[in-house]
Amino acid sequence: MDATLESIFNLYVFTTGRRLFALRQVRALAKEQRFTELVKHCDAAIEHDLATRALERRWAGEPAATGANPAAQRIDVLVDRTLGAIRDHVVAQTQGAAPADPIHKEVAAFLRPIFPVSVQAITSLPYVDELAAVDDIVALLKGELAPAVREFGLGRLVTRLADLAVQYRDALEAPPPSLIDWGRVRAARAEGQGLLLEAVAIILGKHHERTREGTAARLALLAPILQQNEAIGQYLRSRRAIADVNPETGEDEPAAPAPAVGPAQPPGEPERPPIA
């Protein structure tokens, strides 16, 4: 039985800037209410995510993050092709089908959790982020989507993607000693998300009543978190890549320009229109 906070609370994974912006607002509200336990927890979570943000910036400036890792670059191309092949193979199931054929809805339902924005949104990510996305996709394909994988005849491609994910990880875990280990970035982000969920648990622990007053008190403290969660949901529903925000103002931040050091990561394949 899975009793982790991640399995209990149905929240999207926040970017670091969105976590910081929400937690600072929650802390201010908790301080007004003299909710000391929540204030202390927010302080620890904010301190952690400030360090995470600094780590992300260092990572973005490292040559390995822009394609200077030849092994990762080679595997990245194969991963991109395999992701595209999975999409193309599934989309092909609809070719020639009548408009009322349920296959159209079945294909759309299969692709939506794998590519919530698009294939290109994944293949154009930095290596560390693409590997994280591929890990999640493999888990879906071998887990809840396994029956559909068998129905669509995707077994060979799923096995290939899982093998490539292992090779991808090995390549990224063996950068030159001077470079930041990508695992540190991923672990820091996961810990930040966990601290955010702990803040939600602390709020629910104090304001758990189903009364009007309890609901209002709960909503007041959760509002900054729920607002960011809804914003992320809007990005996903419109099939756009999720933008991070300025942790001070909450305004969307432009995508960071690629560093000048090292060759650029190859772009992903042109994306096909989403399945209706």
C-alpha distance (Angstrom), angle and dihedral (degrees) to the residues before:
residue distance angle dihedral
M1 . . .
D2 3.79 . .
A3 3.81 111.5 .
T4 3.80 98.5 164.3
L5 3.78 118.3 133.0
E6 3.80 88.4 -119.3
S7 3.82 89.9 61.2
I8 3.81 94.8 43.7
F9 3.80 101.2 46.4
N10 3.79 116.8 59.4
L11 3.80 98.3 -145.5
Y12 3.79 129.2 135.4
V13 3.80 119.2 -115.9
F14 3.80 105.5 -93.4
T15 3.77 125.5 -140.0
T16 3.79 113.7 -118.4
G17 3.79 94.3 -106.2
R18 3.81 91.7 50.7
R19 3.80 91.4 50.3
L20 3.80 91.4 50.5
F21 3.80 93.8 47.9
A22 3.81 93.0 48.4
L23 3.80 95.4 43.9
R24 3.79 92.8 50.3
Q25 3.79 89.8 54.4
V26 3.81 91.8 46.5
R27 3.80 90.3 49.6
A28 3.80 91.9 52.6
L29 3.81 91.0 51.5
A30 3.80 92.0 45.9
K31 3.80 91.0 50.7
E32 3.81 90.8 52.6
Q33 3.81 88.8 52.4
R34 3.83 93.1 44.0
F35 3.79 88.4 -121.5
T36 3.82 92.0 160.4
E37 3.80 97.9 177.3
L38 3.80 91.9 54.9
V39 3.82 92.9 44.6
K40 3.81 91.4 54.2
H41 3.78 92.0 46.6
C42 3.81 92.3 49.4
D43 3.81 89.5 50.0
A44 3.80 90.4 55.5
A45 3.81 93.0 44.6
I46 3.80 92.6 48.3
E47 3.79 91.9 48.5
H48 3.80 89.8 51.2
D49 3.80 94.7 48.8
L50 3.80 92.9 46.9
A51 3.80 86.2 58.4
T52 3.82 89.8 45.1
R53 3.79 91.1 52.6
A54 3.80 90.9 50.8
L55 3.82 89.5 49.2
E56 3.81 91.0 50.5
R57 3.79 90.9 52.1
R58 3.79 91.4 50.0
W59 3.79 89.8 48.5
A60 3.81 91.7 50.5
G61 3.80 89.2 54.2
E62 3.79 95.6 50.7
P63 3.82 118.6 101.0
A64 3.82 91.3 -129.2
A65 3.78 90.0 62.7
T66 3.79 92.0 59.0
G67 3.78 100.1 49.3
A68 3.82 104.6 -78.8
N69 3.80 88.6 127.2
P70 3.84 102.5 88.5
A71 3.80 94.9 -167.9
A72 3.80 92.5 50.9
Q73 3.80 90.8 45.9
R74 3.81 91.9 53.3
I75 3.81 93.2 48.5
D76 3.81 91.6 43.2
V77 3.81 89.6 62.0
L78 3.81 90.7 51.8
V79 3.80 91.9 47.4
D80 3.81 90.4 50.9
R81 3.80 91.3 51.0
T82 3.80 92.5 47.8
L83 3.80 92.9 50.2
G84 3.80 89.2 49.7
A85 3.80 90.8 47.9
I86 3.81 91.4 53.1
R87 3.78 90.8 51.7
D88 3.81 93.6 45.0
H89 3.81 93.1 47.3
V90 3.80 92.0 52.2
V91 3.81 94.7 42.9
A92 3.81 88.9 51.5
Q93 3.81 88.1 65.4
T94 3.81 88.1 72.7
Q95 3.80 95.6 51.9
G96 3.78 109.5 117.4
A97 3.81 93.4 1.2
A98 3.79 118.0 137.5
P99 3.81 115.3 -103.7
A100 3.81 90.8 -112.2
D101 3.81 93.8 49.2
P102 3.85 109.6 120.5
I103 3.82 89.1 -135.7
H104 3.81 89.2 86.0
K105 3.80 92.4 60.5
E106 3.80 91.9 40.6
V107 3.80 91.8 54.3
A108 3.79 92.7 46.2
A109 3.82 91.2 48.6
F110 3.80 90.4 50.2
L111 3.80 96.4 48.5
R112 3.81 97.7 42.3
P113 3.83 98.6 74.6
I114 3.81 92.4 39.5
F115 3.80 97.0 48.2
P116 3.85 104.9 19.2
V117 3.81 90.6 168.9
S118 3.81 105.6 16.1
V119 3.79 142.0 -64.9
Q120 3.78 90.3 -99.0
A121 3.80 91.1 54.2
I122 3.81 86.7 63.6
T123 3.80 100.1 37.8
S124 3.81 91.9 51.1
L125 3.82 93.6 54.6
P126 3.81 122.3 107.7
Y127 3.79 111.6 -91.1
V128 3.81 96.7 -100.4
D129 3.80 92.8 50.1
E130 3.80 93.7 44.5
L131 3.80 91.2 52.3
A132 3.81 90.3 50.7
A133 3.81 89.5 51.4
V134 3.82 91.9 47.3
D135 3.81 90.7 50.8
D136 3.81 89.0 54.8
I137 3.82 91.8 46.8
V138 3.81 92.7 50.6
A139 3.81 89.8 49.6
L140 3.81 90.1 52.7
L141 3.80 94.1 46.1
K142 3.81 92.4 49.5
G143 3.80 93.2 40.4
E144 3.78 129.3 36.1
L145 3.82 94.1 -1.7
A146 3.82 94.9 48.9
P147 3.85 93.8 104.4
A148 3.81 90.5 53.7
V149 3.81 90.2 46.6
R150 3.79 89.0 58.1
E151 3.80 92.6 44.2
F152 3.81 92.8 51.6
G153 3.82 93.4 42.8
L154 3.80 94.9 -119.1
G155 3.81 98.0 139.4
R156 3.80 96.2 111.1
L157 3.81 93.9 47.1
V158 3.81 93.2 46.6
T159 3.81 90.8 51.2
R160 3.80 89.4 48.8
L161 3.81 92.2 50.2
A162 3.81 91.9 49.4
D163 3.82 90.8 50.5
L164 3.80 91.4 48.6
A165 3.81 90.7 50.2
V166 3.81 89.2 58.0
Q167 3.81 91.3 49.0
Y168 3.81 90.9 45.5
R169 3.80 91.1 53.4
D170 3.80 92.3 48.1
A171 3.80 90.6 51.9
L172 3.79 93.0 49.3
E173 3.79 93.7 45.6
A174 3.79 91.5 57.6
P175 3.84 104.6 59.9
P176 3.81 122.1 141.3
P177 3.84 110.6 -70.7
S178 3.80 92.3 -110.2
L179 3.79 93.1 62.5
I180 3.78 128.2 86.1
D181 3.79 114.5 -98.9
W182 3.81 106.6 -115.0
G183 3.79 89.0 -140.9
R184 3.80 89.5 67.7
V185 3.79 90.5 58.8
R186 3.78 93.9 48.5
A187 3.81 93.3 44.6
A188 3.80 91.6 49.1
R189 3.80 91.3 51.9
A190 3.81 92.0 48.1
E191 3.80 91.3 49.8
G192 3.80 90.6 49.5
Q193 3.81 90.6 52.4
G194 3.79 89.7 48.6
L195 3.80 91.6 52.3
L196 3.80 89.5 50.6
L197 3.80 90.6 53.5
E198 3.80 89.9 48.1
A199 3.80 88.3 56.1
V200 3.81 88.5 54.2
A201 3.82 89.8 49.9
I202 3.82 91.5 50.7
I203 3.81 90.7 51.7
L204 3.80 92.7 48.5
G205 3.79 90.8 46.4
K206 3.79 91.4 60.3
H207 3.81 100.0 34.0
H208 3.80 102.6 37.3
E209 3.80 98.3 130.0
R210 3.81 119.4 117.4
T211 3.79 91.3 -143.4
R212 3.79 121.9 114.4
E213 3.80 90.5 -107.1
G214 3.79 93.3 47.9
T215 3.79 92.2 48.6
A216 3.80 91.9 49.0
A217 3.81 92.9 49.1
R218 3.79 91.2 47.3
L219 3.79 93.7 48.3
A220 3.80 93.1 48.2
L221 3.81 92.1 58.7
L222 3.80 95.8 38.5
A223 3.82 95.1 46.2
P224 3.85 96.9 92.1
I225 3.81 90.5 50.9
L226 3.79 94.5 44.0
Q227 3.82 91.3 48.6
Q228 3.80 91.5 56.2
N229 3.80 90.7 44.1
E230 3.81 90.2 53.8
A231 3.81 90.9 47.5
I232 3.81 90.1 54.5
G233 3.80 89.6 48.0
Q234 3.80 90.5 54.1
Y235 3.80 90.4 53.4
L236 3.80 91.1 51.4
R237 3.81 94.6 44.9
S238 3.80 90.1 52.5
R239 3.82 90.1 45.7
R240 3.78 94.3 -120.4
A241 3.78 127.6 139.5
I242 3.82 110.6 -99.8
A243 3.79 112.1 -105.3
D244 3.78 120.5 -146.0
V245 3.80 119.0 -129.6
N246 3.76 135.9 -134.5
P247 3.82 103.7 -95.0
E248 3.81 90.5 -141.7
T249 3.82 101.4 46.5
G250 3.81 105.0 17.8
E251 3.81 91.0 -129.0
D252 3.80 118.3 141.3
E253 3.78 112.7 -95.5
P254 3.80 119.9 -137.4
A255 3.77 115.6 -115.9
A256 3.78 110.2 -87.2
P257 3.82 113.1 -106.5
A258 3.76 116.1 -112.0
P259 3.83 112.8 -97.1
A260 3.78 115.8 -107.0
V261 3.81 93.2 -127.0
G262 3.79 116.7 97.7
P263 3.81 131.1 -3.1
A264 3.77 118.5 -51.2
Q265 3.77 120.6 -104.1
P266 3.82 109.5 -99.5
P267 3.81 112.9 -101.8
G268 3.77 120.8 -110.7
E269 3.78 124.9 -105.3
P270 3.82 118.2 -78.9
E271 3.78 108.3 -86.8
R272 3.78 123.9 -119.3
P273 3.80 120.2 -134.8
P274 3.82 112.0 -82.0
I275 3.77 118.9 -97.3
A276 3.80 111.6 -98.5
